[in-house]
Amino acid sequence: MRFTSEQRLDDGVVEREFTLGEIPGILWTPASASASAPVPLILLGHPPLGLRKMYPRLVARARHSAADGFATATIELPGSGDRPRWPAAERARADLRRAMDAGEPVSDEIVDALILPLVEKAVPEWQAALDALLSLPEIGGPVGYSGGVISIGIRLAVVEPRIVAAGFFAGSFVPRAMFEEARQVTIPLHVLLQWDDEGNDRQAALDLFDAFSSKEKSLHANMGGHTGVPQYAGDAAAQFFTRHLK
């Protein structure tokens, strides 16, 4: 991990951009973090729209978490932002847009082509980032995962024992194969669902929630579309992580 920039935000949060090989990322730490008082870590997931575009939302989440005493970090997803183009992913996104623009059902083939290769590429990168982040003296455990492409979160929850709690957003397409993996998830879960999400199959989201094997899992459904998540939903997620990471 190589840090490429550092700035202190007006609330004292330290923001550092880094690269991990070819992978760009950002780490935010609260002013209280130090080698003598390391803080828990939350990995901030996001959709494959690029860190530059997602930055305003990510930094807002990071500042909220820092106020609760957490460090947060995120990395650029494969094929997004300034990373090399990924032709297969771009074809899958084009197929998805054509189906949605035509008002046609999104086929399993499109969903599989869009999501499964992303999971296969992104999850090992998240694990490598976690290795590097936990080697920093100001970062301790435990670790949580929050938001982003839910299939990436599911895979991480299954294969990464250092992640002890996860907050998922049921707002992305989920391949059928991921439902079987969901049955292997046992960590505490906080799942957010926008009831009128125009791009999400509500029943599939409910079925996925039912598939999780976690003894503690809660579904928080709110009225409104994909971008209409109310502020208090974020507050509830913050309380979830405080319970499980502190």
C-alpha positions as CSV (number, residue, x, y, z in Angstrom):
1,M,0.0,0.0,0.0
2,R,1.4,3.4,-1.0
3,F,-0.2,6.6,0.2
4,T,-0.4,9.3,-2.5
5,S,-2.1,12.2,-0.7
6,E,-3.3,13.3,2.7
7,Q,-5.6,16.0,3.9
8,R,-7.4,16.8,7.1
9,L,-11.1,17.6,6.7
10,D,-12.7,20.3,8.6
11,D,-14.1,17.9,11.2
12,G,-10.6,16.5,11.9
13,V,-11.0,13.4,9.9
14,V,-7.8,12.4,8.1
15,E,-8.4,11.4,4.4
16,R,-5.6,9.5,2.6
17,E,-5.7,8.3,-0.9
18,F,-3.6,5.2,-1.6
19,T,-2.8,2.7,-4.3
20,L,-2.5,-1.0,-3.8
21,G,-0.8,-2.2,-7.0
22,E,-3.0,-0.8,-9.7
23,I,-6.0,-0.3,-7.4
24,P,-6.8,3.2,-6.1
25,G,-8.5,3.6,-2.7
26,I,-9.3,6.0,0.1
27,L,-8.8,5.6,3.8
28,W,-10.5,7.9,6.4
29,T,-9.5,7.8,10.0
30,P,-11.0,9.8,12.9
31,A,-8.8,12.3,14.7
32,S,-8.6,10.0,17.7
33,A,-7.0,7.1,15.8
34,S,-3.4,6.4,16.8
35,A,-1.0,3.5,17.3
36,S,-1.9,3.5,21.0
37,A,-5.6,3.6,20.4
38,P,-6.4,1.8,17.1
39,V,-10.0,1.9,15.9
40,P,-12.3,-0.6,14.2
41,L,-12.7,-0.5,10.4
42,I,-15.7,-0.5,8.1
43,L,-15.2,-1.3,4.4
44,L,-17.4,1.0,2.3
45,G,-18.9,-0.7,-0.7
46,H,-20.3,1.2,-3.6
47,P,-21.7,0.6,-7.1
48,P,-19.4,0.4,-10.1
49,L,-19.7,4.0,-11.0
50,G,-16.2,5.2,-10.1
51,L,-14.8,6.6,-6.9
52,R,-14.8,10.2,-8.4
53,K,-18.5,10.1,-9.0
54,M,-19.2,8.3,-5.7
55,Y,-16.9,10.5,-3.6
56,P,-19.5,12.9,-2.2
57,R,-21.6,10.0,-0.8
58,L,-18.6,8.0,0.3
59,V,-17.0,10.9,2.3
60,A,-20.4,11.7,3.9
61,R,-20.6,8.0,5.1
62,A,-17.0,8.1,6.2
63,R,-17.5,11.3,8.3
64,H,-20.6,9.8,9.9
65,S,-18.6,6.7,10.8
66,A,-15.6,8.7,12.1
67,A,-17.9,10.5,14.5
68,D,-18.8,7.1,15.9
69,G,-15.1,6.2,16.2
70,F,-14.6,4.1,13.1
71,A,-12.0,4.2,10.3
72,T,-13.5,3.6,6.9
73,A,-11.9,2.6,3.6
74,T,-12.9,1.9,0.0
75,I,-11.3,0.8,-3.2
76,E,-12.0,1.3,-6.9
77,L,-13.9,-1.7,-8.4
78,P,-12.5,-3.5,-11.4
79,G,-13.2,-1.7,-14.7
80,S,-14.4,1.4,-13.0
81,G,-13.0,4.9,-12.6
82,D,-9.5,5.3,-13.9
83,R,-8.8,1.6,-13.9
84,P,-8.4,-0.2,-17.3
85,R,-11.6,-0.7,-19.2
86,W,-13.2,-4.1,-18.9
87,P,-15.0,-4.9,-22.2
88,A,-17.0,-7.8,-20.9
89,A,-18.4,-5.7,-18.1
90,E,-19.2,-2.9,-20.5
91,R,-21.1,-5.3,-22.8
92,A,-23.1,-6.6,-19.9
93,R,-24.0,-3.1,-18.8
94,A,-25.1,-2.2,-22.3
95,D,-27.3,-5.3,-22.5
96,L,-28.8,-4.3,-19.1
97,R,-29.5,-0.8,-20.3
98,R,-31.1,-2.1,-23.5
99,A,-33.4,-4.4,-21.6
100,M,-34.4,-1.8,-19.1
101,D,-35.0,0.9,-21.7
102,A,-37.2,-1.5,-23.7
103,G,-39.2,-2.3,-20.6
104,E,-38.1,-6.0,-20.9
105,P,-37.4,-8.4,-18.0
106,V,-33.7,-8.5,-17.2
107,S,-32.6,-12.1,-17.9
108,D,-30.6,-14.4,-15.7
109,E,-27.9,-14.4,-18.4
110,I,-27.5,-10.6,-18.3
111,V,-27.4,-10.6,-14.5
112,D,-24.9,-13.4,-14.4
113,A,-22.6,-11.7,-16.9
114,L,-22.9,-8.4,-15.1
115,I,-22.3,-9.6,-11.5
116,L,-20.5,-12.9,-11.2
117,P,-17.3,-11.8,-12.9
118,L,-17.3,-8.7,-10.8
119,V,-17.6,-10.7,-7.6
120,E,-14.7,-13.0,-8.7
121,K,-12.4,-10.1,-9.4
122,A,-13.4,-7.7,-6.7
123,V,-13.5,-9.9,-3.6
124,P,-9.8,-10.9,-3.7
125,E,-8.9,-7.2,-4.1
126,W,-11.0,-6.3,-1.1
127,Q,-9.2,-9.0,0.9
128,A,-5.8,-7.7,-0.2
129,A,-6.8,-4.2,0.8
130,L,-7.9,-5.5,4.2
131,D,-4.5,-7.2,4.7
132,A,-2.8,-3.8,4.0
133,L,-5.2,-1.8,6.1
134,L,-5.0,-4.0,9.2
135,S,-1.2,-3.7,9.1
136,L,-1.5,0.0,9.9
137,P,-0.9,0.7,13.6
138,E,-3.9,3.0,13.8
139,I,-6.4,0.4,12.5
140,G,-7.5,-2.5,14.6
141,G,-10.4,-4.9,14.5
142,P,-13.1,-5.9,14.3
143,V,-14.1,-5.2,10.7
144,G,-17.5,-4.5,9.1
145,Y,-18.6,-4.2,5.5
146,S,-21.2,-1.7,4.4
147,G,-23.2,-1.1,1.2
148,G,-22.3,-1.5,-2.4
149,V,-23.0,-4.4,-4.7
150,I,-24.8,-6.9,-2.4
151,S,-23.3,-9.9,-4.1
152,I,-19.8,-8.7,-3.3
153,G,-20.8,-8.3,0.3
154,I,-22.3,-11.8,0.4
155,R,-19.1,-13.4,-1.0
156,L,-17.0,-11.4,1.5
157,A,-19.2,-12.5,4.4
158,V,-18.7,-16.1,3.4
159,V,-15.0,-16.2,2.7
160,E,-13.5,-13.4,4.9
161,P,-13.6,-14.4,8.7
162,R,-12.2,-11.0,9.7
163,I,-15.6,-9.4,8.7
164,V,-17.9,-9.8,11.7
165,A,-20.9,-7.8,10.7
166,A,-22.3,-6.4,7.5
167,G,-24.8,-3.8,6.3
168,F,-26.3,-4.6,2.9
169,F,-28.4,-2.5,0.5
170,A,-30.9,-4.7,-1.4
171,G,-30.7,-2.5,-4.5
172,S,-28.7,-4.4,-7.0
173,F,-29.3,-7.4,-9.2
174,V,-28.4,-10.8,-7.6
175,P,-27.5,-13.9,-9.6
176,R,-29.4,-17.0,-8.6
177,A,-26.1,-18.7,-7.7
178,M,-25.6,-16.1,-4.9
179,F,-28.7,-17.3,-3.1
180,E,-26.9,-20.5,-2.3
181,E,-24.0,-18.5,-1.0
182,A,-26.4,-16.4,1.1
183,R,-27.3,-19.6,3.0
184,Q,-23.7,-19.7,4.2
185,V,-23.8,-16.2,5.7
186,T,-24.0,-16.4,9.5
187,I,-22.7,-13.0,10.7
188,P,-25.0,-10.3,12.0
189,L,-26.7,-8.5,9.1
190,H,-28.5,-5.1,8.7
191,V,-30.3,-5.1,5.4
192,L,-31.8,-1.9,3.9
193,L,-34.6,-2.2,1.3
194,Q,-36.2,0.6,-0.7
195,W,-39.8,-0.7,-1.2
196,D,-40.4,1.1,-4.5
197,D,-36.8,0.7,-5.9
198,E,-37.4,0.9,-9.7
199,G,-34.3,-1.2,-10.5
200,N,-34.8,-3.9,-7.9
201,D,-37.0,-7.0,-7.7
202,R,-38.7,-6.6,-4.4
203,Q,-39.7,-10.3,-4.0
204,A,-36.2,-11.4,-5.0
205,A,-34.8,-9.1,-2.2
206,L,-37.2,-10.6,0.3
207,D,-36.3,-14.1,-0.8
208,L,-32.6,-13.3,-0.5
209,F,-33.1,-12.0,3.1
210,D,-34.9,-15.2,3.9
211,A,-32.0,-17.2,2.6
212,F,-29.4,-15.7,5.0
213,S,-28.6,-18.1,7.8
214,S,-27.6,-15.4,10.3
215,K,-29.1,-15.7,13.7
216,E,-29.2,-12.0,13.9
217,K,-30.5,-10.3,10.8
218,S,-32.9,-7.3,10.4
219,L,-34.7,-6.0,7.3
220,H,-35.3,-2.2,7.2
221,A,-37.8,-1.4,4.5
222,N,-38.6,2.2,3.6
223,M,-41.0,3.7,1.1
224,G,-39.4,5.3,-1.9
225,G,-37.1,4.7,-4.9
226,H,-33.5,3.7,-5.2
227,T,-32.1,7.1,-4.2
228,G,-34.8,8.0,-1.6
229,V,-33.1,6.4,1.4
230,P,-34.1,8.5,4.4
231,Q,-31.5,10.0,6.8
232,Y,-32.7,8.0,9.7
233,A,-32.0,4.8,7.9
234,G,-28.3,5.7,8.0
235,D,-28.6,6.4,11.7
236,A,-30.0,2.9,12.3
237,A,-27.1,1.3,10.3
238,A,-24.6,3.3,12.4
239,Q,-26.2,1.9,15.6
240,F,-25.9,-1.6,14.2
241,F,-22.1,-1.2,13.6
242,T,-21.6,0.4,17.0
243,R,-23.2,-2.7,18.6
244,H,-21.1,-5.2,16.8
245,L,-17.7,-3.4,16.3
246,K,-17.2,-1.8,19.7
